[in-house]
Amino acid sequence: MEKLNYSELVQTILKSHFDNLKDDRDETEVQLILDVERHHYLIMVAGWHKQNREYGSLIHVDIKDNKIWIQSDGTEVAVANELVEAGVPKTDIVLAYKSPFKRQFTGYAVD
């Protein structure tokens, strides 16, 4: 079986989230950032909601050593679940937002 192209898969998933988010924000800009050369993929939010500043990553995924590292995930569905549904083995997904100690209990890769 041919190995999935993780970069293309991550981009597809993030583009789908971006398309669903970009029209839901009033004064807040949603940015899709794809650094394919260095394997950093993000959806960022920047702007204002009412009188409060909104800034940060909704989703941040890196690919390191042929594994998908989920640095942050602000989705309800969970990017890890989407990756597994697309055929990525759990052993190739690191929930980097969990402490290294807690990763051993997640069912996903430790590092």
Buried (B, 14 or more C-beta within 10 A) or exposed (E): EEEBEBBEBBBEBBBEBBEEBEEEBEEBEBBBEBEEEEBBBBBBBEBEEEEEEBEEBBBBBBBEEEBBBBBBBBBEEEBBEBBBEEEBEBEBBBBBBBEEEEBEEBEBBBE
